[in-house]
Amino acid sequence: MQLSDKVEAVLDQAARSGIEIVRLSFADQHGLLRGKTLPLSGLRAVFESGCPMPSTLLLKDTSHRTVFPVWTKSGGYDLPGLKGAGDIVMWPDPDTFQVLPWADKTGWMLCDLTLKDGGEIPFCTRSQLRRATKALADAGYEHRSGLELEFTVLKLEDPRLAHTDAGFPPVPPDTSLTTRGYQFLTEAREDELEPIFTIVRQVCDGLSLPLRSLEVEFGPSQIEATFDPQDSMATADMAVLFRSGVKQALRRAGYHATFMCRPALPEMFSNGWHVHQSMIDTKTGKNAFSTPDAPLSDVGRYFVAGLLDHALESCLLTTPTINGYKRYRPFVLAPDRILWGLDNKGAMLRVVGDPGGPAVRIENRAPEPAANPYLCLASQILSGLDGMQRKLEPPPPTEEPYGEGALLPRTILDAIDAFSGSAFYRKVWGDAFVDYLAQLKKAELSRFFAEVTDWEQREYFEIF
């Protein structure tokens, strides 16, 4: 179907659905959705000419502070078209049109970004994933991924809307538990969570997201949603929409959903994001990781070796928050070392599926739920492809996931240094993107080090 036909189909569907407004959103550098809301009458013009957006949205850290010196001659980065806080352009993707099930008469579309002259923006993370999938397609493969996404749902007690609660960032809301824990996969807790499960299911059904299951996770008020595999661009689009949609729909019902890795609340359990991935040989249509006489095919082993070889420098992409590194602890169903294993849930990479079976896949258990899905999945594709091209062999699979092997980074500072110094990512993404992302994360880290923490107060206030 030609673009013009797709546009007409969206406009027709919106009119038949009684849509009055349409949200246009793009996933920023953190994987957060930003955008504008337009009346339906203005949608055709946006398809034709795009929607202008402030370029500074690409330059903010997670507190929404602009990190780069936009009012200098260089603008903080040497990229024509982005200086002086000028505009960039959003282009809606008609294939992503949705009617939001929780918002009345509201449509939604995901957008790509360009410069005003139509030029590419290297900081558009959706475009980075598109380039990675194309590189793999050129090698004859399609990357498929399915997600297990853990998150915490709490009852919203006080949204903290006093003037003194505003800020960069604002004071977090006050919450209480929705279930007491730890009662992993128990039916009684599932029944208590049913009102929440119902809202999440309605969101997924209304958006045609491939929800596979909703489960009571290990910790208090913790839920896991699993999704069927699909091509990885669709997976990333789904992930940003799911996270945003669930937070919005549950907020309307009086809940606070958080995808923060390790909330600073009593007895909370860390949230992880397990990425199941396989490859389809586009010539045969078969699973390229599957072979009848071994847990993984040759291509699968090379892919694993690439993931292991680039795991350290990829951590900033799979675990981009300061908080996420507090999950890497032994014996808590989270990895803490760069290893692979056969159906071993303590290893960073877990091979799942019977030899020769159609569902053989590699599960990466390192990412956190706050990761930008486009950068996370792009890191998997590019790392695995590099292993394939170099025919790297992995070490033997581990049976002691917490007793051997190199450690994952213990802090985001280590992860920033590894990513910033990565010859691999500078080759595949260029210096501009690597320096850009590293500077954003360094700004967050600088603000963190400038704060006086509760730990410091307890440690020093009385004894000195």
C-alpha positions in Angstrom: 0.0 0.0 0.0 1.4 3.4 -1.0 1.9 6.1 1.7 -1.0 8.1 0.3 -3.3 5.1 0.5 -2.2 4.5 4.1 -2.9 8.2 5.0 -6.4 8.0 3.5 -7.0 4.8 5.4 -6.0 6.4 8.7 -8.1 9.5 8.1 -11.1 7.3 7.2 -10.6 5.1 10.3 -10.3 8.1 12.5 -13.5 9.6 11.2 -15.5 6.4 11.5 -14.2 5.9 15.1 -15.4 9.4 16.1 -11.9 10.6 16.8 -11.7 14.3 17.6 -8.0 14.7 18.6 -4.9 12.8 17.7 -1.7 12.6 19.8 1.5 12.6 17.8 4.4 11.2 19.8 8.0 10.2 19.3 10.3 8.2 21.6 13.0 10.4 23.0 16.6 9.5 23.9 15.2 7.9 27.2 12.4 6.0 25.4 9.8 8.4 26.9 7.0 9.6 24.6 6.9 13.3 23.8 4.7 15.1 21.3 1.7 17.3 20.5 -2.1 16.9 20.4 -3.9 18.0 17.2 -7.5 18.3 16.2 -8.4 15.7 13.6 -8.9 18.5 11.1 -5.2 19.3 11.1 -4.0 15.7 10.6 -3.9 15.7 6.8 -1.6 18.8 6.8 0.8 17.1 9.2 1.0 14.0 7.0 1.9 16.4 4.1 4.2 18.8 5.9 5.2 17.3 9.2 4.8 18.7 12.7 7.5 21.0 14.1 8.9 20.2 17.5 11.6 22.0 19.7 15.0 20.4 19.1 15.8 20.8 22.8 13.6 17.8 23.5 16.5 15.7 22.2 18.9 17.4 24.6 17.3 16.7 28.0 18.2 14.3 30.8 15.6 12.5 32.8 14.9 15.5 35.0 13.9 17.3 31.7 16.8 19.7 32.1 18.5 20.7 28.8 22.0 19.4 29.1 23.7 21.0 26.1 24.5 24.7 25.8 22.0 25.6 23.0 22.6 29.3 23.2 26.3 29.1 22.2 27.6 29.3 18.6 28.0 25.6 18.3 24.9 24.7 20.2 26.8 22.2 22.2 27.0 19.8 19.2 28.2 20.3 15.7 25.0 19.4 13.7 23.6 21.9 11.3 19.9 22.6 11.7 19.8 22.1 15.5 21.5 25.2 16.8 19.8 28.0 18.7 17.0 25.7 20.0 15.5 25.6 16.6 12.8 23.2 15.4 12.9 19.7 14.1 10.1 17.9 12.4 7.9 14.9 13.4 6.5 12.7 10.7 3.6 10.4 11.8 3.9 6.8 10.8 0.4 5.7 9.6 1.2 2.1 10.3 1.2 2.9 14.0 -2.2 4.6 14.2 -4.2 3.6 17.3 -7.5 4.5 18.9 -6.6 4.9 22.6 -8.9 2.7 24.8 -8.6 4.8 27.9 -8.9 8.3 26.4 -12.2 9.4 24.9 -12.3 10.2 21.1 -8.5 10.2 21.0 -6.2 8.7 18.3 -2.5 8.2 18.6 0.5 7.8 16.2 4.2 7.3 16.6 6.5 9.6 14.7 9.9 9.7 13.2 12.2 12.7 13.3 14.0 14.7 10.7 15.7 18.1 10.4 13.6 20.8 8.8 15.3 20.2 5.4 14.4 16.5 5.6 17.9 15.4 6.7 18.5 12.6 9.1 18.9 13.2 12.8 21.5 10.8 14.3 19.9 11.2 17.7 16.5 9.7 16.6 16.6 6.3 18.4 13.9 4.7 16.4 16.0 5.4 13.3 19.0 3.8 15.0 17.0 0.5 15.4 15.8 0.7 11.8 19.4 0.9 10.6 20.4 -2.1 12.8 17.5 -4.2 11.5 18.5 -3.3 7.9 22.1 -4.3 8.5 20.9 -7.7 9.7 18.4 -8.0 6.8 21.3 -7.3 4.4 23.0 -10.4 6.0 19.9 -12.4 5.3 18.2 -12.5 8.7 15.2 -11.0 10.6 15.6 -10.3 14.3 12.6 -11.3 16.4 12.0 -10.6 20.0 9.5 -11.2 22.8 9.5 -9.4 26.1 9.1 -10.2 29.8 8.5 -6.9 31.4 8.3 -6.5 35.2 6.8 -3.4 36.9 5.3 -2.3 40.2 1.8 -1.1 40.6 0.9 0.9 43.8 -2.1 2.7 45.0 -1.8 6.4 44.6 -2.5 8.1 48.0 -1.2 11.7 47.3 -0.1 13.0 43.9 1.9 15.7 45.7 0.5 18.7 43.8 1.6 21.5 46.3 3.6 24.3 44.8 6.6 23.2 46.8 6.4 19.7 45.3 7.2 21.0 41.8 10.8 20.9 40.5 13.4 19.2 38.2 12.4 16.5 39.0 9.2 16.9 41.1 8.6 15.2 44.5 7.4 11.6 43.9 3.8 10.8 44.8 2.9 9.0 48.0 1.8 5.5 47.5 0.7 2.3 49.3 0.9 -1.4 48.4 -1.7 -3.1 46.2 -0.6 -6.5 47.4 1.6 -7.7 50.2 4.4 -10.1 49.2 6.3 -12.2 48.7 3.9 -14.7 47.1 5.2 -15.5 43.7 2.5 -16.8 41.3 -0.1 -17.4 44.0 -3.8 -17.4 43.0 -4.9 -15.4 46.1 -2.6 -12.5 45.1 -3.8 -12.8 41.5 -7.3 -12.4 42.6 -6.4 -9.3 44.6 -4.7 -7.9 41.5 -7.5 -8.7 39.1 -8.8 -5.0 39.0 -5.3 -4.0 37.8 -5.0 -6.9 35.5 -8.3 -6.0 33.9 -7.1 -2.5 33.1 -3.8 -3.7 31.7 -5.6 -6.3 29.5 -8.0 -3.7 28.3 -5.1 -1.5 27.3 -3.4 -4.4 25.4 -6.6 -5.5 23.7 -7.5 -2.0 22.7 -4.1 -1.4 21.2 -3.7 -4.9 19.7 -0.6 -5.6 21.7 0.4 -9.3 21.7 0.0 -9.9 25.4 0.8 -13.4 26.3 0.3 -13.4 30.1 0.0 -11.3 33.2 1.6 -12.8 36.3 2.1 -12.2 40.0 5.8 -11.5 40.3 8.0 -12.2 43.3 7.8 -8.9 45.2 5.0 -7.0 46.8 2.7 -5.2 44.2 5.0 -6.5 41.4 3.6 -7.7 38.1 5.1 -9.3 35.0 3.7 -8.9 31.5 4.9 -11.2 28.8 4.5 -10.7 25.1 4.6 -12.9 22.0 7.6 -12.5 19.6 7.4 -10.3 16.6 9.9 -8.4 14.5 12.0 -6.2 16.7 10.9 -2.8 15.4 7.3 -3.8 16.2 8.5 -5.0 19.7 10.2 -1.7 20.4 7.1 0.3 19.3 4.9 -2.0 21.4 7.2 -1.5 24.5 7.1 2.3 24.5 3.3 2.3 23.9 2.7 -0.3 26.6 4.7 1.5 29.2 3.1 4.8 28.5 -0.4 3.4 28.1 -0.4 1.3 31.3 0.9 4.3 33.3 -1.9 6.6 31.9 -4.7 4.1 32.2 -3.8 3.0 35.8 -3.3 6.6 36.9 -6.9 7.4 35.9 -8.0 4.5 38.1 -6.1 5.8 41.1 -2.9 3.7 40.8 0.8 4.6 40.2 2.6 2.2 37.8 6.4 2.4 37.9 8.9 0.7 35.6 11.8 2.0 37.8 14.2 -0.9 38.4 14.5 -0.7 42.2 12.0 1.6 43.9 13.3 3.1 47.2 10.4 1.7 49.2 10.4 -0.9 52.0 10.5 -4.5 50.8 10.4 -3.7 47.2 11.9 -6.2 44.7 13.9 -5.2 41.7 12.1 -5.1 38.3 13.9 -6.6 35.3 13.3 -6.7 31.5 14.1 -10.1 29.9 14.6 -9.9 26.1 13.9 -13.2 24.3 15.4 -13.1 20.8 15.8 -15.3 17.8 16.6 -14.9 14.1 14.7 -16.0 11.1 16.7 -17.0 8.0 14.9 -15.0 5.3 15.8 -17.6 2.6 14.3 -20.6 4.5 11.9 -18.9 6.9 13.3 -21.1 9.7 14.8 -20.3 13.1 18.5 -19.7 12.4 19.4 -20.5 16.1 17.9 -24.0 15.9 19.8 -27.2 15.0 18.9 -30.8 15.8 22.2 -31.9 17.3 23.1 -29.0 19.6 21.5 -26.4 21.9 22.4 -23.6 19.4 23.4 -23.6 15.7 26.7 -22.1 14.6 25.0 -18.8 13.9 23.4 -18.9 17.3 26.8 -19.5 19.0 28.4 -16.6 17.1 25.5 -14.4 18.1 25.9 -15.3 21.7 29.6 -14.6 21.5 28.9 -11.2 20.1 26.5 -10.4 22.9 29.1 -11.4 25.4 31.9 -9.6 23.7 30.1 -6.3 23.7 28.1 -6.8 26.9 30.2 -4.3 29.0 30.0 -1.5 26.5 26.3 -2.2 25.8 25.2 -1.9 29.5 24.5 1.9 29.1 21.9 0.9 26.5 20.4 -2.1 28.3 20.6 -0.5 31.8 20.6 3.3 31.3 19.7 4.5 34.9 21.8 5.0 38.0 19.2 2.9 39.9 19.4 -0.1 37.5 22.8 -1.2 38.6 21.5 -1.9 42.1 19.8 -4.9 40.6 23.0 -6.7 39.6 23.3 -8.8 42.7 24.0 -12.6 43.1 21.3 -15.1 43.9 18.3 -12.8 43.3 17.3 -14.1 39.8 19.3 -11.3 38.2 22.6 -11.6 36.5 25.8 -10.1 37.9 28.3 -11.5 35.5 28.9 -11.6 31.7 28.1 -15.3 31.1 25.7 -17.6 29.2 24.1 -20.8 30.2 21.7 -23.5 29.1 18.3 -22.8 30.7 20.1 -21.2 33.6 18.2 -18.2 35.1 21.2 -16.9 36.9 23.2 -16.3 33.7 23.1 -13.1 31.8 22.2 -15.0 28.6 20.0 -18.0 28.9 19.5 -20.4 26.0 15.8 -21.6 25.9 14.2 -24.3 23.9 14.9 -27.9 22.8 17.6 -28.7 20.2 16.0 -28.6 16.8 12.8 -27.0 18.1 11.2 -24.0 16.4 11.3 -21.9 19.6 15.0 -22.0 20.3 16.0 -18.5 21.5 18.4 -16.5 23.6 17.1 -14.6 26.6 19.1 -11.6 27.8 18.3 -11.0 31.5 20.5 -7.9 31.9 18.2 -5.1 30.7 16.1 -3.0 33.1 12.4 -1.9 32.3 13.4 1.7 32.0 15.7 1.1 29.0 15.0 2.8 25.7 13.6 -0.2 23.7 15.1 1.0 20.4 18.6 1.3 21.7 18.4 -1.8 23.8 17.3 -4.0 20.9 19.7 -2.3 18.5 22.5 -3.2 20.8 21.5 -6.8 20.7 21.2 -6.9 16.9 24.5 -5.1 16.3 26.5 -7.0 18.9 25.2 -10.4 17.7 25.7 -9.5 14.0 29.3 -8.5 14.8 29.8 -12.0 16.4 28.4 -13.6 13.3 30.6 -11.6 10.9 33.7 -12.4 13.0 32.6 -16.0 13.7 33.3 -15.6 17.4 33.1 -18.6 19.6 31.7 -18.2 23.1 33.3 -19.9 26.2 31.6 -23.0 27.5 28.1 -22.4 29.0 28.3 -21.8 32.8 26.9 -23.9 35.6 28.1 -21.4 38.2 26.5 -18.1 37.1 27.5 -16.3 40.4 30.9 -17.9 40.8 32.9 -17.2 37.6 33.3 -14.8 34.7 33.7 -11.0 34.4 31.4 -8.9 36.4 28.8 -6.6 34.9 29.3 -2.9 35.7 28.6 -2.1 39.3 27.7 1.6 38.7 26.6 3.6 35.7 29.9 5.4 35.9 31.6 2.2 34.8 29.0 1.7 32.1 29.4 5.3 30.7 33.2 4.8 30.6 32.8 1.5 28.7 30.3 2.9 26.2 32.2 6.2 25.7 35.4 4.3 25.1 33.8 1.7 22.8 35.5 1.5 19.4 32.7 -0.8 18.3 29.9 1.7 18.9 31.9 4.6 17.6 32.3 2.5 14.4 28.6 1.5 14.0 27.0 4.7 15.3 29.6 7.4 14.9 31.4 9.6 17.4 28.5 12.2 17.5 25.9 9.7 18.8 28.2 8.1 21.3 29.4 11.4 22.7 25.8 12.7 22.8 24.4 9.8 24.8 27.4 9.7 27.1 27.1 13.5 27.8 23.4 13.1 28.7 24.1 10.3 31.2 27.1 12.2 32.7 24.8 15.1 33.3 22.4 12.9 35.3 25.4 11.4 37.2 26.7 14.9 38.0 23.3 15.9 39.5 23.3 12.6 41.5 26.8 13.3 43.0 25.7 16.9 43.9 22.9 15.6 46.1 23.3 14.8 49.8 21.9 11.4 50.2 20.2 9.7 53.1 23.2 7.3 53.3 25.6 10.2 53.8 23.3 11.7 56.5 23.2 8.5 58.4 26.9 7.8 57.9 28.4 11.1 58.8 26.0 13.5 60.6 26.3 12.0 64.1 29.9 10.6 64.2 31.6 13.7 62.9 
